[in-house]
Amino acid sequence: MVTETPDFPSSFRSTNAYALPELLKMRGQPEEVRDRELGRFLLIGDGRYEASSTFRFVTSTADAFDEGDGPRPLEESVFMGLRKHTRRFPGVVLVGRADSNDIQVKHASVSKLHARIHDVDAEGFWIRDADSRNGTAVGNTPATTSIRTSCGDMVRFGDRVFLVRRTKVVFAALASLGSRPAI
């Protein structure tokens, strides 16, 4: 059954932004395929409607959730893969509002080029603000110089906050949910 999911926010119009139903479709794929598509880490942010223009997308797995079960934080999240999508600046993942970035966050508080992520390895990555207007921070520490970031850290780009998680950890959690997750 094809169902329309209402009001997925325009602040996440990006090829690397996924809603929970899209991740659930990827559960059966081998880890190396998911890593190639998403990267080693995911940035998990609030995907609820904001007071900006929105669009709708179609999914065939939204009916896996029961109506009226109360709040479902994962269902309201957006998952952004931390991987290189553009050819500019090899080895550096660019974050910002412009569609020329590898991670695009369309929000008024996010600069066109907001931050740079580099030296991604199995344990984490380094992040540095790109002289943005509203700053980048890891936890409460401004990223005015490169800061080492790893799984469990909170990263802020302007007013947008994301939780850093390893892709394989997220999929291990999704696998334990079964076919009708109680989220």
KOLVEX-10939 format. One record per residue: residue number from 1; residue in one letter; y, x, z of N, C-alpha, C in turn. Coordinates in Angstrom, 3 decimals. Example, Ala and Ser with C-alpha at 12.3 -4.5 7.8 and 13.67 -1.06 7.14 Angstrom:
<1, "a", <-5.690, 13.190, 7.800>, <-4.500, 12.300, 7.800>, <-3.300, 13.200, 7.800>>
<2, "s", <-2.250, 12.850, 7.080>, <-1.060, 13.670, 7.140>, <0.030, 12.900, 7.870>>
end
This chain:
<1, "m", <-1.178, 0.838, 0.000>, <0.000, 0.000, 0.000>, <1.242, 0.883, 0.000>>
<2, "v", <2.183, 0.590, -0.853>, <3.425, 1.348, -0.908>, <4.464, 0.633, -0.065>>
<3, "t", <5.053, 1.373, 0.854>, <6.014, 0.803, 1.781>, <7.307, 1.571, 1.687>>
<4, "e", <8.403, 0.902, 1.832>, <9.691, 1.574, 1.821>, <10.093, 1.923, 3.240>>
<5, "t", <10.464, 3.167, 3.453>, <10.914, 3.608, 4.770>, <12.432, 3.556, 4.776>>
<6, "p", <13.049, 2.775, 5.628>, <14.493, 2.568, 5.566>, <15.291, 3.742, 6.108>>
<7, "d", <16.412, 3.958, 5.473>, <17.471, 4.795, 6.009>, <17.065, 6.198, 6.425>>
<8, "f", <16.301, 6.909, 5.597>, <16.083, 8.326, 5.859>, <17.417, 8.997, 5.589>>
<9, "p", <17.938, 9.802, 6.500>, <19.330, 10.230, 6.432>, <19.660, 11.133, 5.254>>
<10, "s", <20.834, 10.933, 4.710>, <21.304, 11.764, 3.608>, <21.566, 13.185, 4.062>>
<11, "s", <21.658, 13.416, 5.371>, <21.883, 14.766, 5.856>, <20.681, 15.656, 5.598>>
<12, "f", <19.561, 15.083, 5.124>, <18.382, 15.876, 4.838>, <17.918, 15.700, 3.409>>
<13, "r", <18.833, 15.543, 2.477>, <18.467, 15.491, 1.068>, <18.164, 16.914, 0.627>>
<14, "s", <16.929, 17.250, 0.592>, <16.549, 18.613, 0.296>, <15.090, 18.651, -0.113>>
<15, "t", <14.734, 19.597, -0.954>, <13.344, 19.709, -1.371>, <12.465, 20.235, -0.258>>
<16, "n", <13.027, 20.797, 0.775>, <12.222, 21.355, 1.856>, <12.273, 20.515, 3.119>>
<17, "a", <12.698, 19.265, 3.020>, <12.741, 18.370, 4.175>, <11.640, 17.326, 4.020>>
<18, "y", <10.857, 17.173, 5.077>, <9.718, 16.270, 5.044>, <9.780, 15.308, 6.217>>
<19, "a", <9.389, 14.067, 5.964>, <9.204, 13.097, 7.034>, <7.743, 13.169, 7.469>>
<20, "l", <7.423, 12.611, 8.624>, <6.071, 12.678, 9.165>, <5.001, 12.177, 8.186>>
<21, "p", <5.198, 11.057, 7.487>, <4.155, 10.614, 6.558>, <3.821, 11.653, 5.488>>
<22, "e", <4.826, 12.408, 5.049>, <4.581, 13.450, 4.048>, <3.757, 14.598, 4.642>>
<23, "l", <4.020, 14.954, 5.893>, <3.215, 15.995, 6.543>, <1.786, 15.518, 6.759>>
<24, "l", <1.626, 14.257, 7.121>, <0.282, 13.728, 7.341>, <-0.566, 13.830, 6.075>>
<25, "k", <0.042, 13.684, 4.917>, <-0.680, 13.826, 3.652>, <-1.181, 15.254, 3.451>>
<26, "m", <-0.501, 16.227, 4.057>, <-0.844, 17.638, 3.861>, <-1.908, 18.134, 4.835>>
<27, "r", <-2.341, 17.301, 5.774>, <-3.278, 17.748, 6.818>, <-4.552, 18.362, 6.270>>
<28, "g", <-5.086, 17.841, 5.176>, <-6.356, 18.340, 4.644>, <-6.244, 19.616, 3.826>>
<29, "q", <-5.041, 20.065, 3.555>, <-4.866, 21.266, 2.741>, <-5.168, 22.521, 3.550>>
<30, "p", <-5.663, 23.568, 2.889>, <-5.893, 24.836, 3.587>, <-4.577, 25.408, 4.130>>
<31, "e", <-4.691, 26.177, 5.208>, <-3.512, 26.751, 5.863>, <-2.660, 27.577, 4.895>>
<32, "e", <-3.294, 28.353, 4.016>, <-2.516, 29.188, 3.094>, <-1.711, 28.353, 2.098>>
<33, "v", <-2.212, 27.191, 1.732>, <-1.472, 26.297, 0.837>, <-0.256, 25.725, 1.574>>
<34, "r", <-0.463, 25.296, 2.822>, <0.661, 24.762, 3.610>, <1.705, 25.845, 3.867>>
<35, "d", <1.263, 27.064, 4.180>, <2.204, 28.164, 4.407>, <3.011, 28.479, 3.149>>
<36, "r", <2.357, 28.397, 1.994>, <3.069, 28.652, 0.733>, <4.108, 27.560, 0.478>>
<37, "e", <3.767, 26.322, 0.792>, <4.677, 25.195, 0.573>, <5.787, 25.131, 1.622>>
<38, "l", <5.422, 25.354, 2.886>, <6.356, 25.137, 3.993>, <6.893, 26.422, 4.611>>
<39, "g", <6.139, 27.499, 4.558>, <6.500, 28.714, 5.275>, <5.748, 28.776, 6.592>>
<40, "r", <5.890, 29.887, 7.309>, <5.168, 30.072, 8.578>, <5.730, 29.225, 9.712>>
<41, "f", <6.992, 28.834, 9.585>, <7.650, 28.081, 10.651>, <8.277, 26.812, 10.097>>
<42, "l", <8.383, 25.815, 10.972>, <9.085, 24.577, 10.660>, <10.258, 24.438, 11.612>>
<43, "l", <11.360, 23.935, 11.097>, <12.490, 23.532, 11.926>, <12.383, 22.019, 12.046>>
<44, "i", <12.260, 21.525, 13.264>, <12.065, 20.093, 13.493>, <13.349, 19.533, 14.093>>
<45, "g", <13.952, 18.585, 13.381>, <15.210, 18.009, 13.827>, <15.160, 16.503, 13.883>>
<46, "d", <16.227, 15.924, 14.378>, <16.358, 14.484, 14.509>, <16.634, 13.894, 13.135>>
<47, "g", <15.755, 13.042, 12.666>, <15.905, 12.447, 11.350>, <16.395, 11.020, 11.378>>
<48, "r", <16.901, 10.574, 12.519>, <17.377, 9.192, 12.592>, <18.665, 9.009, 11.799>>
<49, "y", <18.948, 7.772, 11.506>, <20.132, 7.401, 10.735>, <21.404, 7.895, 11.411>>
<50, "e", <22.302, 8.411, 10.585>, <23.627, 8.789, 11.058>, <24.652, 7.923, 10.334>>
<51, "a", <25.865, 7.941, 10.796>, <26.928, 7.148, 10.168>, <27.401, 7.843, 8.896>>
<52, "s", <26.516, 7.956, 7.940>, <26.860, 8.520, 6.637>, <26.038, 7.759, 5.611>>
<53, "s", <26.310, 7.988, 4.336>, <25.542, 7.261, 3.336>, <24.083, 7.698, 3.411>>
<54, "t", <23.185, 6.763, 3.183>, <21.762, 7.058, 3.273>, <21.077, 6.691, 1.978>>
<55, "f", <19.853, 7.158, 1.842>, <19.054, 6.756, 0.694>, <17.682, 6.351, 1.209>>
<56, "r", <16.882, 5.797, 0.331>, <15.561, 5.350, 0.709>, <14.547, 6.134, -0.101>>
<57, "f", <13.372, 6.356, 0.470>, <12.314, 6.969, -0.293>, <11.051, 6.155, -0.092>>
<58, "v", <10.111, 6.326, -0.973>, <8.896, 5.525, -0.940>, <7.744, 6.398, -0.467>>
<59, "t", <6.917, 5.858, 0.383>, <5.739, 6.573, 0.867>, <4.560, 5.623, 0.917>>
<60, "s", <3.397, 6.146, 0.756>, <2.210, 5.287, 0.802>, <1.485, 5.383, 2.130>>
<61, "t", <2.000, 6.164, 3.080>, <1.297, 6.330, 4.346>, <2.055, 5.743, 5.528>>
<62, "a", <3.207, 5.140, 5.307>, <3.978, 4.595, 6.416>, <3.236, 3.473, 7.116>>
<63, "d", <2.306, 2.802, 6.417>, <1.587, 1.701, 7.043>, <0.539, 2.174, 8.058>>
<64, "a", <0.386, 3.478, 8.245>, <-0.553, 3.989, 9.245>, <-0.031, 3.797, 10.662>>
<65, "f", <1.219, 3.399, 10.811>, <1.815, 3.215, 12.131>, <1.929, 1.740, 12.450>>
<66, "d", <1.583, 1.390, 13.666>, <1.715, 0.003, 14.099>, <3.168, -0.310, 14.387>>
<67, "e", <3.570, -1.510, 14.091>, <4.931, -1.951, 14.369>, <5.106, -2.227, 15.851>>
<68, "g", <6.275, -1.987, 16.400>, <6.609, -2.395, 17.749>, <5.951, -1.616, 18.865>>
<69, "d", <5.509, -0.390, 18.597>, <4.880, 0.415, 19.646>, <5.894, 1.160, 20.504>>
<70, "g", <7.150, 0.868, 20.369>, <8.170, 1.591, 21.116>, <8.622, 2.822, 20.355>>
<71, "p", <9.395, 3.690, 21.013>, <9.941, 4.852, 20.322>, <8.846, 5.812, 19.867>>
<72, "r", <9.020, 6.367, 18.673>, <8.074, 7.323, 18.110>, <8.866, 8.540, 17.657>>
<73, "p", <9.110, 9.477, 18.547>, <9.980, 10.607, 18.211>, <9.543, 11.399, 16.985>>
<74, "l", <8.246, 11.626, 16.800>, <7.819, 12.378, 15.620>, <8.145, 11.626, 14.337>>
<75, "e", <7.987, 10.328, 14.372>, <8.278, 9.535, 13.178>, <9.769, 9.596, 12.846>>
<76, "e", <10.593, 9.819, 13.835>, <12.039, 9.881, 13.615>, <12.519, 11.294, 13.331>>
<77, "s", <11.585, 12.235, 13.201>, <11.956, 13.633, 12.987>, <11.940, 13.993, 11.512>>
<78, "v", <12.660, 15.053, 11.207>, <12.609, 15.667, 9.888>, <12.038, 17.060, 10.101>>
<79, "f", <11.172, 17.480, 9.192>, <10.507, 18.777, 9.267>, <10.981, 19.602, 8.077>>
<80, "m", <11.592, 20.729, 8.358>, <12.138, 21.570, 7.291>, <11.390, 22.887, 7.266>>
<81, "g", <10.777, 23.176, 6.124>, <10.005, 24.400, 5.978>, <10.902, 25.630, 5.893>>
<82, "l", <10.550, 26.644, 6.640>, <11.332, 27.883, 6.675>, <10.736, 28.845, 5.655>>
<83, "r", <11.148, 28.682, 4.403>, <10.698, 29.583, 3.353>, <11.781, 29.718, 2.291>>
<84, "k", <11.658, 30.757, 1.517>, <12.619, 31.060, 0.454>, <12.395, 30.119, -0.725>>
<85, "h", <13.440, 29.424, -1.177>, <13.356, 28.523, -2.326>, <14.168, 29.030, -3.508>>
<86, "t", <15.165, 29.853, -3.243>, <16.043, 30.322, -4.308>, <15.783, 31.798, -4.598>>
<87, "r", <16.329, 32.280, -5.693>, <16.163, 33.694, -6.060>, <17.270, 34.572, -5.500>>
<88, "r", <18.325, 33.949, -5.020>, <19.449, 34.720, -4.474>, <19.047, 35.416, -3.183>>
<89, "f", <19.496, 36.607, -2.992>, <19.289, 37.374, -1.757>, <17.822, 37.394, -1.323>>
<90, "p", <16.981, 38.112, -2.050>, <15.557, 38.185, -1.693>, <15.365, 38.614, -0.235>>
<91, "g", <14.418, 37.981, 0.435>, <14.115, 38.320, 1.816>, <15.013, 37.655, 2.841>>
<92, "v", <16.010, 36.890, 2.370>, <16.930, 36.206, 3.278>, <16.885, 34.711, 2.971>>
<93, "v", <16.594, 33.903, 3.991>, <16.593, 32.449, 3.851>, <17.993, 31.969, 4.204>>
<94, "l", <18.651, 31.332, 3.246>, <20.023, 30.851, 3.433>, <20.009, 29.407, 3.937>>
<95, "v", <20.850, 29.138, 4.932>, <20.948, 27.806, 5.533>, <22.375, 27.321, 5.377>>
<96, "g", <22.551, 26.089, 4.928>, <23.894, 25.533, 4.821>, <23.893, 24.176, 4.152>>
<97, "r", <25.092, 23.660, 3.956>, <25.278, 22.321, 3.389>, <25.122, 22.309, 1.871>>
<98, "a", <25.417, 23.407, 1.195>, <25.358, 23.453, -0.266>, <23.914, 23.405, -0.763>>
<99, "d", <23.719, 22.792, -1.926>, <22.354, 22.679, -2.460>, <21.823, 23.999, -3.009>>
<100, "s", <22.627, 25.035, -3.011>, <22.170, 26.353, -3.443>, <21.468, 27.122, -2.323>>
<101, "n", <21.399, 26.555, -1.124>, <20.735, 27.198, 0.007>, <19.243, 26.899, 0.006>>
<102, "d", <18.489, 27.743, 0.705>, <17.052, 27.516, 0.846>, <16.767, 26.361, 1.792>>
<103, "i", <17.533, 26.249, 2.849>, <17.454, 25.119, 3.774>, <18.797, 24.420, 3.721>>
<104, "q", <18.778, 23.205, 3.224>, <20.019, 22.454, 3.036>, <20.127, 21.375, 4.108>>
<105, "v", <21.193, 21.426, 4.881>, <21.469, 20.426, 5.907>, <22.819, 19.809, 5.570>>
<106, "k", <22.793, 18.602, 5.011>, <24.034, 17.933, 4.620>, <24.618, 17.214, 5.825>>
<107, "h", <25.498, 17.900, 6.492>, <26.167, 17.336, 7.666>, <27.557, 17.944, 7.709>>
<108, "a", <28.541, 17.152, 8.103>, <29.930, 17.608, 8.102>, <30.155, 18.838, 8.977>>
<109, "s", <29.345, 19.038, 10.006>, <29.540, 20.182, 10.905>, <28.890, 21.464, 10.385>>
<110, "v", <28.160, 21.364, 9.279>, <27.459, 22.515, 8.717>, <28.251, 23.041, 7.530>>
<111, "s", <28.505, 24.346, 7.527>, <29.264, 24.978, 6.443>, <28.421, 25.087, 5.176>>
<112, "k", <29.087, 25.318, 4.045>, <28.366, 25.466, 2.781>, <27.312, 26.562, 2.877>>
<113, "l", <27.683, 27.712, 3.391>, <26.730, 28.753, 3.772>, <26.922, 28.948, 5.266>>
<114, "h", <25.963, 28.541, 6.040>, <26.139, 28.479, 7.491>, <25.477, 29.644, 8.228>>
<115, "a", <24.246, 29.990, 7.834>, <23.506, 31.034, 8.548>, <22.542, 31.728, 7.600>>
<116, "r", <22.093, 32.903, 8.040>, <21.091, 33.673, 7.300>, <19.906, 33.936, 8.223>>
<117, "i", <18.708, 33.732, 7.689>, <17.473, 34.015, 8.421>, <16.773, 35.143, 7.675>>
<118, "h", <16.343, 36.157, 8.418>, <15.709, 37.302, 7.760>, <14.561, 37.846, 8.593>>
<119, "d", <13.779, 38.711, 7.975>, <12.644, 39.383, 8.621>, <11.700, 38.388, 9.303>>
<120, "v", <11.261, 37.401, 8.522>, <10.305, 36.417, 9.034>, <8.928, 37.081, 9.097>>
<121, "d", <8.299, 37.038, 10.262>, <6.941, 37.559, 10.411>, <6.108, 36.538, 11.188>>
<122, "a", <4.901, 36.902, 11.562>, <4.004, 35.966, 12.238>, <4.508, 35.540, 13.610>>
<123, "e", <5.360, 36.336, 14.231>, <5.837, 36.046, 15.582>, <7.189, 35.347, 15.637>>
<124, "g", <7.960, 35.418, 14.572>, <9.284, 34.799, 14.589>, <10.154, 35.306, 13.457>>
<125, "f", <11.461, 35.257, 13.673>, <12.420, 35.681, 12.656>, <13.746, 35.983, 13.331>>
<126, "w", <14.642, 36.574, 12.566>, <15.994, 36.879, 13.029>, <16.951, 35.903, 12.363>>
<127, "i", <17.957, 35.460, 13.102>, <18.947, 34.523, 12.570>, <20.338, 35.027, 12.923>>
<128, "r", <21.266, 34.831, 11.979>, <22.647, 35.257, 12.203>, <23.586, 34.252, 11.533>>
<129, "d", <24.647, 33.923, 12.223>, <25.663, 33.035, 11.670>, <26.347, 33.719, 10.490>>
<130, "a", <26.706, 32.950, 9.487>, <27.370, 33.475, 8.294>, <28.867, 33.184, 8.355>>
<131, "d", <29.481, 33.446, 9.505>, <30.905, 33.173, 9.720>, <31.237, 31.708, 9.453>>
<132, "s", <30.353, 30.819, 9.914>, <30.561, 29.389, 9.720>, <31.657, 28.886, 10.646>>
<133, "r", <32.192, 27.734, 10.330>, <33.265, 27.161, 11.136>, <32.785, 26.692, 12.512>>
<134, "n", <31.581, 26.087, 12.577>, <31.101, 25.506, 13.820>, <29.974, 26.283, 14.493>>
<135, "g", <29.634, 27.431, 13.961>, <28.719, 28.336, 14.625>, <27.245, 28.012, 14.537>>
<136, "t", <26.469, 29.039, 14.843>, <25.012, 28.988, 14.915>, <24.634, 29.527, 16.282>>
<137, "a", <23.652, 28.936, 16.922>, <23.230, 29.413, 18.229>, <21.718, 29.298, 18.367>>
<138, "v", <21.144, 30.174, 19.171>, <19.746, 30.102, 19.571>, <19.781, 29.818, 21.068>>
<139, "g", <19.299, 28.639, 21.452>, <19.501, 28.197, 22.831>, <20.998, 28.042, 23.044>>
<140, "n", <21.540, 28.682, 24.045>, <22.984, 28.651, 24.289>, <23.681, 29.929, 23.852>>
<141, "t", <22.951, 30.813, 23.157>, <23.508, 32.100, 22.751>, <24.024, 32.030, 21.322>>
<142, "p", <25.333, 32.222, 21.119>, <25.871, 32.229, 19.756>, <25.241, 33.363, 18.940>>
<143, "a", <24.905, 33.061, 17.694>, <24.272, 34.040, 16.813>, <25.320, 34.793, 16.003>>
<144, "t", <26.296, 35.399, 16.678>, <27.327, 36.174, 15.992>, <26.769, 37.499, 15.494>>
<145, "t", <25.686, 37.967, 16.115>, <24.882, 39.075, 15.599>, <23.471, 38.526, 15.449>>
<146, "s", <22.602, 39.249, 14.793>, <21.236, 38.766, 14.596>, <20.521, 38.594, 15.928>>
<147, "i", <19.857, 37.436, 16.086>, <19.119, 37.107, 17.305>, <17.676, 36.820, 16.912>>
<148, "r", <16.755, 37.406, 17.661>, <15.332, 37.159, 17.436>, <15.000, 35.741, 17.894>>
<149, "t", <14.305, 35.006, 17.049>, <13.973, 33.614, 17.298>, <12.473, 33.437, 17.132>>
<150, "s", <11.857, 32.624, 17.972>, <10.419, 32.404, 17.850>, <10.073, 30.962, 18.200>>
<151, "c", <8.800, 30.674, 18.150>, <8.281, 29.333, 18.398>, <8.771, 28.804, 19.745>>
<152, "g", <9.295, 27.592, 19.749>, <9.781, 26.959, 20.967>, <11.277, 27.062, 21.164>>
<153, "d", <11.939, 27.934, 20.416>, <13.393, 28.076, 20.538>, <14.113, 26.884, 19.918>>
<154, "m", <15.288, 26.588, 20.445>, <16.175, 25.579, 19.865>, <17.252, 26.324, 19.084>>
<155, "v", <17.441, 25.926, 17.825>, <18.435, 26.551, 16.962>, <19.453, 25.485, 16.587>>
<156, "r", <20.736, 25.838, 16.664>, <21.801, 24.896, 16.338>, <22.626, 25.430, 15.176>>
<157, "f", <22.779, 24.599, 14.142>, <23.679, 24.858, 13.023>, <24.776, 23.809, 13.120>>
<158, "g", <25.984, 24.196, 13.507>, <27.038, 23.216, 13.744>, <26.590, 22.267, 14.836>>
<159, "d", <26.569, 20.947, 14.531>, <26.122, 19.940, 15.500>, <24.646, 19.581, 15.346>>
<160, "r", <23.950, 20.175, 14.395>, <22.544, 19.853, 14.128>, <21.645, 20.796, 14.917>>
<161, "v", <20.720, 20.233, 15.691>, <19.819, 21.029, 16.536>, <18.390, 20.882, 16.018>>
<162, "f", <17.679, 22.015, 15.962>, <16.300, 22.043, 15.485>, <15.420, 22.801, 16.471>>
<163, "l", <14.197, 22.346, 16.606>, <13.185, 23.023, 17.396>, <12.349, 23.862, 16.434>>
<164, "v", <12.076, 25.119, 16.781>, <11.282, 26.012, 15.945>, <9.819, 25.899, 16.376>>
<165, "r", <8.937, 25.639, 15.412>, <7.495, 25.573, 15.664>, <6.750, 26.271, 14.532>>
<166, "r", <5.636, 26.906, 14.875>, <4.766, 27.490, 13.848>, <4.137, 26.352, 13.061>>
<167, "t", <4.061, 26.515, 11.758>, <3.491, 25.494, 10.889>, <2.056, 25.181, 11.297>>
<168, "k", <1.259, 26.214, 11.571>, <-0.145, 25.956, 11.917>, <-0.283, 25.214, 13.243>>
<169, "v", <0.647, 25.409, 14.174>, <0.611, 24.687, 15.449>, <0.934, 23.211, 15.228>>
<170, "v", <1.908, 22.941, 14.367>, <2.266, 21.551, 14.057>, <1.075, 20.841, 13.419>>
<171, "f", <0.403, 21.509, 12.477>, <-0.729, 20.857, 11.813>, <-1.932, 20.718, 12.735>>
<172, "a", <-2.114, 21.626, 13.680>, <-3.180, 21.464, 14.675>, <-2.903, 20.225, 15.523>>
<173, "a", <-1.647, 20.012, 15.883>, <-1.276, 18.817, 16.651>, <-1.469, 17.556, 15.816>>
<174, "l", <-1.099, 17.608, 14.535>, <-1.272, 16.448, 13.660>, <-2.748, 16.123, 13.461>>
<175, "a", <-3.592, 17.147, 13.393>, <-5.031, 16.924, 13.225>, <-5.613, 16.198, 14.429>>
<176, "s", <-5.083, 16.469, 15.596>, <-5.597, 15.830, 16.809>, <-5.140, 14.373, 16.936>>
<177, "l", <-4.196, 13.953, 16.102>, <-3.694, 12.591, 16.168>, <-4.664, 11.572, 15.578>>
<178, "g", <-5.526, 12.011, 14.671>, <-6.449, 11.070, 14.018>, <-5.745, 10.321, 12.913>>
<179, "s", <-6.379, 9.296, 12.417>, <-5.837, 8.565, 11.269>, <-4.780, 7.543, 11.662>>
<180, "r", <-4.750, 7.094, 12.896>, <-3.749, 6.127, 13.348>, <-3.061, 6.712, 14.568>>
<181, "p", <-2.119, 7.640, 14.344>, <-1.500, 8.332, 15.467>, <-0.743, 7.404, 16.400>>
<182, "a", <-0.887, 7.658, 17.681>, <-0.140, 6.918, 18.691>, <1.057, 7.757, 19.072>>
<183, "i", <2.101, 7.612, 18.324>, <3.283, 8.442, 18.519>, <4.349, 7.643, 19.224>>
end
